[in-house]
Amino acid sequence: MSWKEELKPRIKGLKFALWKVRKQPLGLIGLGLVIFYSLIAIFAPFIVAPNYPDPLIIPKHVTRTPLPPSKEHPFGTTGPPFFVDIYYGVVWGTRTSFMISISVMLVTFVLGLILGVTAGYFGGKIETVIMRITDIFFALPGLILTLVIISIIGKGIGPVIIALGARWWASYARLFRAEVLRIKQKLYIEAARAIGLSDFKIIMNHIVPNTISSGLIMATLDFGSVVMVAASMGFLGLGLNPGTAEWGILLAGSRDWIVAGKWWISLYPGIAISTFVLGWNLLGDSLRDLLDPKTRKLVE
C-alpha cells in the first residue's frame, strides 16, 4: 500500500465531520465556545479599554469591601488584597489563558515530536537515552515539578510556560514514538528505503504527516487542562504576579469573601474557566472520534 492510499481514509474527514455535527452536536457546542473565547481574546481592547503600559495588569479600584455588579463594574470588584475590576480581569484573562496555552502546546508539541520521532525511527541507544529521560519526567509529580521550576526561575508568564512545558512534553514524546514504531513497518516506508531516500526525507515526507494528527488531538484535549493548571497555580499564588489578568488570580481574591456572601468574585472567573475547559474538551473528543475506525464505519 502506497502512502497516498494510506492517507485516503483521512480525506474522508470532512464528510465524517459534517456527519458528526449532525448526529452529535456537542462537538459544535465545543467549537462555538472555543470561537467565542477566541473572539474575546482578539477583540479584548475593544471590549474593555486596556490598562497602559501593560494591558495584562488589572487597574486597581480601591474600596474597603467588594462592590457588587453595576453599570460601572459589570462583574463587580474584589476587595483586599487585590482591589481589581473583575470584568477587566475576565476579559483580558482570556488573552492571558490563550497566550499560556498556545505557548505551552507549541513547546511541548514540537519538542515531543522531535524527540519521539527520533527515538522511534532510529531506535538503539538514541531511543534508550530519550525514553529514559521521559521516564524520569513521568516519575516526578507534575505539580511538584512545576512548583520547583517556578521557585527557581521566579514568577511570570515566561516561567509558567517553561514549568508547564516541562510537565507536558514527555507525554507527547511517548505518543509520537509509539506512532512511529507502528508506521515505520508499513510497506511504503520500506519502499522509500529501497529507492534510496534519505532518513530525513522519509521522516519529513512519510513519518511526520502520518503521526501528527494524533498529537493534534491530544493537544486539543490538553489545551483546557493547561489553563486549569495555570489557574490552580494562580489561585495558590505560585504562578503569575498578583494583579495580572488571570482567572486563577481572580478566584484567589474570593477566598476571604465567599463566606461573606460576595458571590460575584468567584462566579464569573469560575464560569470562564469551566466553559473554556469544557469547550476544548468537547472539541477534542469530536476530533478524536474523527480517527476512531469503529465510528468511521458508520459513514463509509
C-alpha positions in Angstrom: 0.0 0.0 0.0 1.4 3.4 -1.0 1.5 6.3 1.3 -1.2 8.0 -0.8 -3.5 5.1 -0.2 -2.7 5.2 3.5 -3.9 8.8 3.6 -7.2 8.1 1.7 -9.3 7.4 4.9 -8.3 10.8 6.2 -9.5 12.6 3.1 -13.0 11.5 4.2 -12.6 13.6 7.4 -14.7 16.4 6.1 -17.7 14.1 5.3 -17.4 12.5 8.7 -17.1 15.9 10.5 -20.4 17.0 8.9 -22.0 13.8 10.0 -20.6 14.2 13.5 -22.0 17.7 13.8 -25.4 16.4 12.7 -25.5 13.4 14.9 -23.7 14.6 18.0 -23.9 18.4 18.3 -21.6 18.5 21.4 -18.7 19.0 19.1 -20.4 22.0 17.6 -21.0 23.4 21.1 -17.3 22.9 21.9 -16.3 24.7 18.7 -18.7 27.5 19.5 -17.2 28.0 22.9 -13.7 28.0 21.5 -14.6 30.5 18.9 -16.4 32.7 21.5 -13.3 32.9 23.7 -11.0 33.4 20.7 -13.0 36.4 19.7 -12.9 37.8 23.2 -9.1 37.4 23.3 -8.7 39.0 19.9 -11.1 41.9 20.5 -10.3 42.5 24.2 -9.1 46.1 23.6 -12.5 46.9 22.0 -14.5 45.2 24.8 -12.8 47.0 27.7 -10.2 49.7 27.4 -6.6 48.4 28.0 -4.6 49.5 31.0 -1.4 51.0 29.7 1.5 50.4 29.6 0.7 46.8 30.4 -2.9 45.7 29.4 -2.5 42.4 31.3 -2.2 44.3 34.6 -5.7 45.0 36.0 -6.2 48.6 37.1 -7.0 48.9 40.8 -10.2 50.2 42.3 -9.6 50.7 46.0 -12.6 50.0 48.1 -13.0 48.7 51.6 -15.3 45.9 50.6 -16.0 44.3 47.2 -18.6 46.2 45.1 -21.4 44.1 43.5 -22.1 44.2 39.8 -23.1 47.6 38.5 -23.1 49.7 35.4 -19.6 50.9 36.1 -18.3 47.5 37.1 -20.4 44.8 35.2 -18.9 41.9 37.2 -18.2 43.8 40.4 -14.9 44.3 42.1 -12.8 42.4 44.5 -11.7 43.7 47.9 -8.4 43.5 49.8 -5.8 42.4 48.9 -6.3 42.9 45.2 -8.8 45.7 44.7 -9.4 45.0 41.0 -12.3 45.1 38.5 -13.5 41.5 37.8 -14.9 42.3 34.3 -11.5 43.6 33.1 -9.8 40.6 34.6 -12.1 38.1 33.0 -11.8 39.7 29.5 -8.1 40.2 29.5 -7.6 36.9 31.4 -8.9 35.2 28.2 -5.9 36.6 26.3 -3.6 35.5 29.1 -5.1 32.0 29.0 -4.6 31.7 25.3 -1.0 33.1 25.5 -0.1 30.5 28.1 -1.9 27.5 26.4 -0.7 28.2 22.9 2.9 28.7 24.0 2.9 25.6 26.2 1.3 23.5 23.4 3.8 24.7 20.8 6.7 23.9 23.0 5.5 20.5 24.1 4.3 19.5 20.7 7.4 20.5 18.8 9.8 19.1 21.5 7.7 15.9 21.8 7.6 15.5 18.0 11.3 15.8 17.5 12.3 13.5 20.4 9.5 11.0 19.8 10.2 10.7 16.1 13.9 10.5 16.6 13.6 7.8 19.3 11.0 5.7 17.3 12.7 5.9 13.9 16.4 5.4 14.8 16.0 3.2 17.9 19.0 1.7 19.6 21.0 3.8 22.1 19.3 7.1 21.0 15.9 5.6 21.8 17.1 4.3 25.2 18.5 7.7 26.2 15.5 9.7 25.1 12.9 7.3 26.7 14.8 7.1 30.0 14.7 10.9 30.2 11.0 10.8 29.6 10.6 8.2 32.3 12.4 10.5 34.7 9.9 13.3 34.0 7.0 10.9 34.3 8.2 9.7 37.7 8.2 13.3 39.0 4.7 14.5 40.3 3.5 17.2 37.8 2.5 19.7 40.4 5.8 19.4 42.4 7.8 19.7 39.2 6.1 22.9 38.2 6.4 24.4 41.7 10.1 23.6 41.8 10.7 25.3 38.4 8.7 28.3 39.4 10.6 28.6 42.7 13.9 28.5 40.8 13.2 30.9 37.9 10.5 33.1 39.5 7.0 34.2 38.6 5.7 35.5 35.3 4.2 34.3 32.0 7.6 33.0 30.8 8.4 30.9 33.9 4.8 29.5 33.9 5.2 28.4 30.2 8.5 26.8 30.9 7.2 25.0 34.0 4.1 23.7 32.3 6.1 22.7 29.2 8.4 20.6 31.3 5.4 18.9 32.8 3.7 18.0 29.4 6.4 17.3 26.8 7.1 13.7 27.9 3.6 12.6 27.1 4.0 13.8 23.5 7.4 12.2 23.1 6.0 8.9 24.2 2.9 9.3 21.9 4.9 10.1 18.8 7.4 7.3 19.5 4.6 4.8 19.6 3.1 6.2 16.4 6.5 6.0 14.6 7.0 2.4 15.7 3.7 1.5 14.1 4.2 3.4 10.9 7.8 2.6 10.1 6.8 -1.1 9.5 4.5 -0.1 6.6 5.4 -1.2 3.1 5.7 2.3 1.7 8.4 3.1 4.3 10.3 0.0 3.1 9.8 1.1 -0.5 11.1 4.5 0.3 14.2 3.0 1.8 14.6 0.7 -1.2 14.7 3.5 -3.7 17.4 5.3 -1.7 15.5 8.1 0.1 17.5 9.6 3.0 16.2 9.2 6.5 15.4 12.9 6.7 13.2 12.7 3.6 11.5 9.6 4.9 10.8 11.3 8.2 9.5 14.5 6.7 7.5 13.1 3.8 6.1 9.9 5.3 6.6 9.6 9.1 5.6 13.1 10.3 2.5 13.5 8.1 1.1 10.2 9.4 1.8 10.8 13.1 1.0 14.4 13.6 -2.8 14.0 13.7 -2.7 12.0 16.9 -0.6 14.7 18.5 -3.0 17.4 17.4 -6.0 15.6 19.0 -4.0 15.2 22.2 -3.0 18.9 22.2 -6.7 19.9 21.7 -7.6 17.9 24.8 -4.7 19.3 26.8 -5.4 22.9 25.8 -8.0 23.3 28.5 -6.0 21.3 31.0 -3.1 23.8 30.7 -5.5 26.6 31.6 -6.8 24.7 34.5 -3.3 24.0 35.9 -2.3 27.6 35.3 -5.4 28.8 37.1 -4.6 26.5 40.0 -1.1 27.9 40.3 -2.5 31.5 40.2 -5.1 30.6 42.9 -2.2 29.3 45.1 -0.2 32.4 44.4 2.5 30.4 42.7 2.1 31.4 39.0 1.8 34.9 37.7 2.4 38.0 39.7 -0.5 39.4 41.7 -2.7 41.9 39.8 -2.2 40.1 36.5 -5.4 39.5 34.5 -5.6 35.7 35.0 -8.7 33.7 36.1 -6.9 31.8 38.9 -5.7 35.0 40.5 -9.2 36.5 40.4 -10.5 33.4 42.1 -7.8 33.8 44.8 -9.4 37.2 45.6 -12.6 35.4 46.6 -11.1 33.3 49.4 -11.7 35.9 52.1 -15.1 37.0 50.9 -17.0 34.0 49.7 -18.3 33.2 53.2 -19.5 36.9 53.5 -21.9 36.4 50.5 -19.7 38.2 47.9 -20.7 35.6 45.3 -19.7 37.6 42.2 -16.0 37.4 43.0 -15.8 33.7 42.4 -18.8 33.3 40.0 -17.5 35.0 36.8 -13.9 33.7 36.8 -15.3 30.2 37.7 -17.7 30.3 34.8 -14.9 31.4 32.4 -12.6 28.6 33.5 -15.3 26.0 33.4 -16.7 26.9 29.9 -13.2 27.4 28.4 -12.1 24.0 29.5 -15.4 22.4 28.5 -15.2 23.9 25.0 -11.8 22.4 24.4 -12.7 19.0 25.8 -15.8 18.7 23.7 -13.9 19.8 20.6 -11.1 17.4 21.4 -13.5 14.5 21.9 -15.0 15.2 18.5 -11.6 15.3 16.8 -10.7 12.1 18.4 -13.8 10.4 17.0 -12.8 11.5 13.6 -9.9 9.0 13.7 -11.9 6.2 15.5 -12.2 3.4 13.0 -15.3 1.9 14.7 -17.2 5.2 14.4 -16.0 6.0 10.9 -17.6 2.8 9.6 -20.9 4.4 10.0 -20.3 6.8 7.2 -18.0 4.8 4.9 
